[in-house]
Structure formats: C-alpha cells, structure tokens
Amino acid sequence: MLALHPDSIAEYNINRTKIIEITNGCDLSLMKRAENEIRKGFKESFKVIYVGHVSIERGLKLILDACCLLQKDIPIIQFILIGECPDSARKFLGETVSKYNLTNIKLLGELDHRRVLEELNQADTCLFPFPDTPELRWIYPIKVFEYMFIGKPIIATDLPGIRRILRHEVDALLFTPGNPNELCNCIKKVYLDKRLALRLGRNAKKRVEKFDWSIVHKPVISFLQIAAGEIE
C-alpha cells in the first residue's frame, strides 16, 4: 500500500499488481466542524500563507526570493509562514530579512490546528513551494488538501504528486520548482484577477470531496477484507 505517486516505485522493479496505490486525504467532517467556529477578521493585506515545516529544504529560499521581488512592486502582498522552524532556518530567515530589509514576511511558528484554519481563512492564496527532490517529488501533502477545503486559490510547484491532486489553471496555478519569477507571476495573477482567484478556490473546494478519508480508505478496507478471507 502506497500513499505516493505510483511512478515513484519504478526504480525498484516492483510488480504493481501487488501494490494498492492511494493518495493522502483529509477528514472533511472535522474540517467542516472547525470551519463553523473560525473567527472572521479584518483584512489589511494580501496574504500568501504557507503551512508546514519551514526550512530551506522545503522552499524557504524560494519564498524569500519571491519576497525580494515583490516587496517593491506590490508591498501589500505579505507572506505568512506557519509551522516548525529549526534554528538553522530561523537564522537564515533572520539574516535574509535584515540583509534586504524585508517587511513583507512573518513567521508565526507552530500553531494548533484550529489556529491554522483561522489563519488559512484569512489567506488570499495558499502556497506549496516544495523543490523537486527525490523525496518530495511524489508526495501527496495533507496540507494541500486542507488548502483545497478552505477554498482559497492555491499556488504550487509542478511536481508529479501534486499533478495527481491539482490541475493547472483549473484548481490551482502550478509553477516550475525553484523558479521565483514564475512564483511571483502566479501570485500577481491571483492578486490582480479576482475572478480567477474565486474560480480556482471554488474548483479546489469541490474537488477535495473525492479525497475525504472515507473515500480514500475504501480500496484499503476492501483489500484487507479480501486478505482476511484468504487467511481464514
């Protein structure tokens, strides 16, 4: 059983008939309960929010490069980072902010799930900036499913795993991994085109229904039932 893109196992010469491929997903019932309790707040900037491990390996340098490019052009665009940030990444972040006098990025650190949903509700767009590396290329990140449920436009790196979840210019805008100029262009698109932003968010919220755990788990349960019958 794999929660990875099936092509990720090609190098191991494993018989695919012996594998059940599933995606990750999210508990929509839990998300819906939390959605009803989310506080509405006053928006004073255009927020680009990233949720996850904050590190260079997960795209921090790319985000900072985009901050540098956008600060002069559209200073109202603010990057909000939510998640664990190791000392090395925190040091790199602080040094870069000081060097380029960046005022358009904020690290909130780790938050409980309800606070994360509150922050996402205030987002104008949600970001998935992972680089194209062997360990990240094929994954189905749970954070992306939560972005989809919130119904905000998503901007994500164009990786094989992501393409199994999101469709470019249908549910999200995808850009070449590691390319800050493409990332900035995607952000500008959703900033300038409100109809596009609404359409992407609505499509993603509709599409996430198929990734509810109750649906994702069905082939696993079926397999286990068959296996249990064979054992008996």
C-alpha positions in Angstrom: 0.0 0.0 0.0 1.5 3.4 -1.0 0.4 7.0 -0.4 2.8 8.0 -3.2 2.6 8.6 -6.9 2.9 5.1 -8.5 5.8 6.2 -10.7 7.9 6.6 -7.5 8.5 2.9 -7.3 9.6 2.3 -10.9 13.3 2.1 -10.0 12.6 -0.7 -7.6 11.1 -3.1 -10.2 8.1 -3.9 -8.0 5.2 -5.7 -9.6 2.4 -3.1 -9.5 -0.3 -5.7 -9.2 1.0 -6.3 -5.7 0.5 -2.7 -4.6 -2.5 -0.7 -3.7 -2.0 3.0 -4.6 -3.8 5.6 -2.6 -3.5 9.3 -2.1 -3.4 11.1 1.2 -6.6 12.9 2.2 -8.2 14.8 5.0 -11.1 14.4 7.4 -13.7 16.7 5.8 -16.2 16.2 8.7 -13.5 17.6 11.1 -12.7 20.4 8.8 -16.3 21.4 8.4 -16.8 21.5 12.2 -13.8 23.7 12.5 -15.0 25.9 9.6 -18.1 26.8 11.5 -16.1 28.0 14.5 -13.5 30.1 12.6 -13.5 33.7 13.5 -13.8 36.2 10.7 -11.2 39.0 10.8 -10.3 42.3 9.2 -8.0 42.0 6.2 -5.4 44.7 5.8 -3.1 43.0 3.3 -3.0 40.4 0.6 -1.8 37.3 2.4 0.1 34.4 0.9 0.2 31.7 3.5 2.4 28.6 3.8 1.7 25.9 6.3 4.3 23.2 7.0 7.9 22.6 8.0 9.7 25.9 7.5 13.2 25.1 6.1 15.4 25.6 3.1 14.8 22.0 2.1 11.0 22.8 1.9 11.3 26.0 -0.2 12.2 28.8 2.3 14.8 30.3 0.0 12.3 30.4 -2.9 9.8 32.2 -0.7 12.5 34.8 0.4 13.5 35.3 -3.3 9.8 36.0 -4.1 9.6 38.4 -1.1 12.6 40.4 -2.6 11.0 40.5 -6.0 7.5 41.6 -4.8 8.3 44.0 -2.0 8.9 46.9 -4.3 6.3 46.0 -6.9 3.3 45.2 -4.6 4.2 45.8 -1.0 0.7 44.9 0.2 1.5 41.3 -0.6 2.5 39.6 2.7 4.0 36.1 3.2 2.9 34.3 6.4 4.8 31.2 7.4 3.2 28.7 9.8 5.0 25.7 11.2 8.1 24.4 12.9 11.2 26.3 12.0 14.6 24.8 13.0 17.3 27.1 14.3 19.3 26.9 11.1 16.3 28.0 9.0 15.3 30.7 11.6 18.9 32.1 11.3 18.8 32.1 7.5 15.4 33.8 7.6 16.5 36.5 10.0 19.8 37.2 8.1 17.9 37.5 4.8 15.2 39.8 6.2 17.9 42.0 7.6 20.1 42.0 4.5 17.3 43.0 2.2 15.2 45.0 4.7 12.2 42.8 4.1 9.0 43.8 5.7 6.6 41.5 3.8 7.2 38.2 5.6 6.2 37.0 9.0 6.9 33.7 10.8 4.1 32.6 13.1 5.8 29.3 14.1 3.8 26.3 15.2 0.1 26.8 15.9 -2.7 24.4 16.9 -4.9 23.1 14.2 -7.8 25.5 14.9 -5.5 28.5 14.8 -4.0 27.2 11.5 -7.5 27.1 10.0 -8.2 30.6 11.3 -5.1 31.9 9.6 -5.9 30.0 6.3 -9.4 31.5 6.4 -7.7 34.9 6.2 -5.4 33.9 3.3 -5.8 35.3 -0.1 -3.8 32.5 -1.6 -2.1 29.3 -0.2 1.4 28.3 -1.1 3.1 24.9 -1.6 6.7 25.7 -2.5 8.5 22.4 -2.3 11.5 21.8 -4.5 11.9 18.9 -7.0 13.9 16.4 -5.0 13.6 12.5 -5.0 12.0 12.5 -1.5 9.4 15.2 -2.3 8.7 14.7 -6.0 6.0 12.1 -5.5 4.2 13.0 -2.2 0.6 13.9 -1.6 0.9 16.6 1.1 -2.0 16.7 3.5 -1.6 20.5 3.8 -2.7 20.8 0.1 -6.0 19.0 0.8 -6.6 21.4 3.7 -5.8 24.4 1.4 -8.4 23.0 -1.0 -11.1 22.7 1.6 -10.6 26.3 2.7 -11.5 27.3 -0.9 -8.7 29.7 -1.5 -6.6 29.8 -4.6 -3.5 27.6 -4.4 -0.1 28.2 -5.9 2.1 25.1 -6.0 5.2 23.7 -7.5 4.6 21.5 -10.5 5.5 18.1 -9.2 4.2 14.6 -10.3 2.5 14.0 -6.9 0.9 17.5 -7.0 -0.4 16.9 -10.5 -2.4 13.9 -9.3 -4.3 16.3 -6.9 -4.4 19.7 -8.7 -4.9 20.7 -12.3 -3.1 23.8 -13.6 -5.4 26.8 -14.1 -8.4 24.7 -13.0 -7.9 24.1 -9.3 -4.5 25.9 -8.9 -1.7 27.7 -10.5 1.4 25.5 -10.9 4.9 26.8 -11.4 8.4 25.4 -12.2 10.0 24.2 -9.0 12.6 26.7 -7.7 11.7 29.5 -10.0 10.9 32.7 -8.0 9.9 34.7 -11.1 7.2 32.1 -12.0 6.0 32.1 -8.4 5.7 35.8 -8.4 3.8 35.8 -11.7 1.3 33.3 -10.2 0.9 35.5 -7.1 0.3 38.6 -9.3 -2.3 36.7 -11.3 -4.5 35.9 -8.3 -3.8 39.3 -6.8 -4.9 41.1 -10.0 -7.7 38.8 -11.2 -10.3 38.3 -8.5 -12.5 36.1 -10.9 -9.6 33.8 -11.4 -8.9 33.6 -7.7 -12.5 32.8 -6.9 -12.8 30.1 -9.7 -9.6 28.3 -8.6 -10.8 28.3 -5.0 -14.2 27.1 -5.8 -12.9 24.3 -8.0 -10.4 23.1 -5.4 -13.1 23.1 -2.7 -15.3 20.9 -4.9 -12.5 18.6 -6.0 -11.3 17.9 -2.4 -14.5 15.9 -1.7 -13.0 13.0 -3.6 -10.1 13.0 -1.2 -12.1 12.6 2.0 -10.6 9.7 4.1 -13.9 7.9 3.9 -13.4 7.6 0.1 -9.6 7.2 0.1 -9.8 4.3 2.6 -12.3 2.2 0.6 -9.7 0.3 -1.5 -7.6 -0.3 1.6 -10.6 -1.7 3.5 -11.6 -3.8 0.5 -8.1 -5.3 0.2 -7.9 -6.1 3.9 -11.3 -7.8 3.8 -10.1 -10.0 0.9 -6.8 -10.7 2.6 -8.7 -11.7 5.8 -10.9 -14.0 3.9 -7.9 -15.7 2.2 -6.3 -16.2 5.6 -9.4 -17.8 7.0 
